């Protein structure tokens, strides 16, 4: 506590170089990292729900997530291909 008070009162904070905007808390990079962290927490919550509440074995939960990953990759690939070859127009 004393070090922090001295840091403020002696204005030592002025000698610290500011963080680049690329690594700032509101940058696109940090917002994306935050979204990925929230996604991982949601997946962990779903895994706990599937194994503890529903009673699916752990390997079954992993299989559900593997199939969801494959399916979402398939959908994203089809959408990407559709946009690239102008299927939608």
Protein Blocks (a to p, Z undefined) as FASTA:
>chain_A
ZZmmmmmmnommmmpccddfklmmkbmklmmmmmmmmmmmmmmmmmmmmmmmnopafklm
mmmmmmmmmmmmmmmmmmmmmmmnommZZ
